[in-house]
Amino acid sequence: MSKPDQYLLGYREAEQDRLERQALELAKESAWLFNEVGVLPGMAVAEIGCGPRGCLDMLADLVGPSGTVTGIERSDDAAARANAFTASRGLTNVEVRVGDGRSTGLPRDAFDLVTARLVLINVPHPDELVGEAVSIAKPGGAVAFHEAAWPLHTIDPPLEAWDRLYAIFQGYAVVNGIDLFIGRRVPRLLRDHGLADIRSNAITQIYPVGHGRRMLALDFIENLGSRFVEHELVAVDELTTLKAELRRHLEDPDTFVLSCLFVQAWGRKPR
C-alpha cells in the first residue's frame, strides 16, 4: 500500500486541465473575496497551491505593475504550466516557485495578502499550511482561504451508487489524513493562529446539465480510482458499475445537482 498522498487529487494532466477550467468557474467568487479583503495596487500577495493558474492573473491585475504576486506550487509540472500561463499573458509582476505550502521558503512578515483556494481540503495537516500562511503575512496583512465542506454533490433523486462512492471517498480521505469537511472549521483555524477581525462567507451553486462542474465527481473518481482499488476500498468491477450508474444519473436533465458548501474566511494579522 502506498504512503499517504500529499495532495488528494494528484497531478494527472487531465486534473491540471480541470484546475485551469476551475479558475474561470470560480473567478466571480474569488473576485468578491479579494474585493472584501481589499487588494490594492502596489501590494505584495502570495498564493499558496496556485496550481497551473489559480488566481494569479486576477491578483496580478489587482496589484498592478507596482505590486507583486508570488505563487507557491508543489508540483514541478503545475508550476511550469503556471509560469507559461503568466508569461503568455505578459504578467511580469508574477513569479511562481516550486515549494511546499507548509514550508514555502518565503520571507516572514512580508505579504499584504496570503491566500489559497481549495488547497486545505486536499492536503494532510492543513493547520500547518494555515500557520505558514500567517507567518509570511505582514503584521496588519490579511490571510484569506476559499475552502469546501463535503458532500461534493447533493443529488436528487438520491442514488445508491453515489452514496457508495461517497463512502469510498471518505474512507480514502481518512487513510490519507484529509479532512473533507475542513471548510466549516477554517474560521476557527484562523482564530487559533492568532488572526483578528475574522469574517466569513458561505456559497452554494446549482450545476445544471452542461455546467462545467456537474461531472466533478466523475473527474475525481478518474483521479483516484486506481488508488481506491489499491487501498482495497472497492473492487475494479464494482467501481466500473458505480461510475456508469453515476454518469447516467448526472446526464439525466431531471437530476438536481447541488454543489458542496464553499466557505470563504479571512482575517488580519495583528500589528
N, C-alpha and C positions, 0 to 999 in steps of 0.2 A: 504494500500500500504506500502511496506517495506521501510526502510530507505535506503539512498544511500549506495551502496556497497563499501567496502574499497579496493576490488580487483576485477576487472571487470569479470574475467573468473571463479572466485570461486575456491573451493578446493575439487571438486569431485575426487574420487580415479582415475577415468579414466583421469582426467585432470593432475593429478600428474604423471601418466604413460606417458602421452603425453609430459610433460615437460622433463622427463628423456630422451625420444627419441629426443626431440629438442636439448638437449645438444650435441648429436652426429651430428645432422643435421646441426648445426650452428658452429661446432667446428673449421672448417677451417677459417671462417671469424673472429672468436674470437681470434684464434692464430695469425692471421695477425695483428689485433688491438693491442694485447699485445706486439708483436714484435715492432710495430711502437712506442708504448709508452715507451718501454724499461724496461720490467720486468726482474729483475736480481736476482741472488742468494742473500739471506740474507734480502730481502725486507720484509716489513710488508704490507699486502694487505687486504682490506676489500671488500667483495662482498655483496651489498645490494639486498635483494629479491632473494636469491640464489635458492629458491625452493628446490626440492628433490635432485638436483645435481648441476645445474648451470655450472659454470666454475671452481668449487672448485678443481677438480683433475688436470686440466690444470695449474691453478695458483700454486698449491702445487708443481708440477714438476718444474715450472719456478723458484720459490723462493728457492727450495731445503730445506734440513733439517735445515739450519741455518736461514731460513725465516719463516714467519707465514702467515696463511690465516684465516681470520675471516669472517664467513658468518652470515648474519642477515636475518631472515625469520619470517614473521608474523604468519604463520600457525604452530601450535604445531606439527601436523602430518607431514607436509612437512619438518620441522626441524628435526624431529625424523628420517625420511627417509634419509635425507642428512647425519646425523651423522652415521647411519647404513651403508650408502654407503661408506663414507670415512674410517670407521673402517674396512670394508671388503677389502678396497684397502691398508690398512696399512698406511694411511696418518696421521701420528702422528703430523704433523705441521698444521693441520686444526681443527678449532673449529667452530661449528655452534650454534648460540644463537637465542632464540626467541625474536623478537623485531620489532618495527615499523620503517620503513625506514625513517620516518620524525623525529624520536627521538630515535636513536639507543641505546643510553646509552654508546656508545663507547667514549674513551678519545678524546679530541680535539687535533688537530695538531699532530696526531700520526701515520698516514699511508702514505707510499710511493705511494700507488695507492688505489683509491676508485673507484669501478666500479659497473655497473648494466647493465643487458641485458633484454630488453623488459619488463621493470618494469614501466617506466614513462607512457607508453601508457595504462596501466591497473589500474592506481590509480588516485583519485581526488587530486587536489592541487599538481601537480608534481613539481612545483617550490620549494615547501617546502622540498621535497626529495633532489633536487639538492643543496639547501642551506645546508642541513645536510651533504651531501657528501663532500662539500667544507670545512665545518667546521672541519671535522675529518681528512682531508688530511694534511700532513705536509707542511709547507712552502717549496716550491720547488718541492713538490709532484704533482702527476697527478690525475685528475679526468676524467674518460672515460665512455661514455654511448654508447650502441648499441640499437637504437630505430627504430620505424617504422612510416610510414605515409600511411594511407589508401588511396584507397580501398584495402582490404585484398587480393583480387584477381582481376585481369583484365582478362576477359574471352572472347574468340572469337570462334565461333559466339556468339553475345550477347544473353542474356537470360533474359526475363522479370522477371522470378521468382527470379533471383539473384538481379536484380535492386530493387525489392520489399524488399527482405531480407536485402539488404544493407541499405535501408531507415529505416528499423526497427532497425538495429544495431545503426545507427546514432541517432535515437530517444531515444533509451535506453541509449546511451552514454551521451547525453545531460542531461537526468534526473539524471544521477549519477555523473555528473561533470567530465566526461572522455573526454580528447582531443585525438580523433583518429588520428589527424594529427601532433602530438607532435614531430615526428621525424624531421620535417623541421624547427622547432624552437629551437632545442637543442643547436646549436652553440650560438644562441642569449642568451639563458638561462645561458650558461657558462660565457659569457661575462658579463651579468647582475650581476652575483655573483662574479665578480672580477677576474676571471681567465685570464691568459695571454697565448700567443703563441697557440691560438686555431686553431686546424686543424680538417678536416672532410673528410669523405669518404662515397660514395653512392654505394649501392648494389641492384641489382635485380636478381631474379632467375626464371628459367623456370621449371615448375612442370609437367613432362610427366606422362602418366599413370604408376602407380607403385611407383611413388615418395611418400615418407612418408608425404609430406606436401600438396599434391594435394587435399586431402579431408579436409583441415584445416577448411574451412568454416563450414562444417557439424559438425566437432568436437566442434566448438564454439557454434553452434546452440544447440547442445545437452547440453552444459553447461548452456546456457542462455534461452532456450526455455520456460521453465515454468515462468521465470521472464518476458519475453516478454509478455506472456499472462496476468500475474498478473498486469502489467503496462498498460494493455488494448491497446497494440501496434498492436496486431494481435489476431485473434480467433484461437482456437485449430485446427479446421478443415482446415482453410487456411494455417496454419503453416505446418501441415502434408503434404498438397498438394505441398507447396513450396519446402519443403525438398526433396520430391520424385522427383520433376522436376529437382532440382539442382543435386541430386545424378545421375540421368540418364545422364545428360549433362556432368558431370565430368567423368563418366565411359566411355564415348564415346572417343575413341582414337583420333578422329579428332578434339576434342575440345582443343584449345590452352589456357593454363593457365599460366599467368604471376604473379609473386609474387607482394606484396606491395613494396614500396620503403623503404629499410633499410638505416638508416643514422647512421654512427659511428662518434662521435665527442668527442674530448678530448682537454684538456688544462692543464696548470700548475698554481698552487697557488703561487703567488708572495712571495719571501722570505722576 
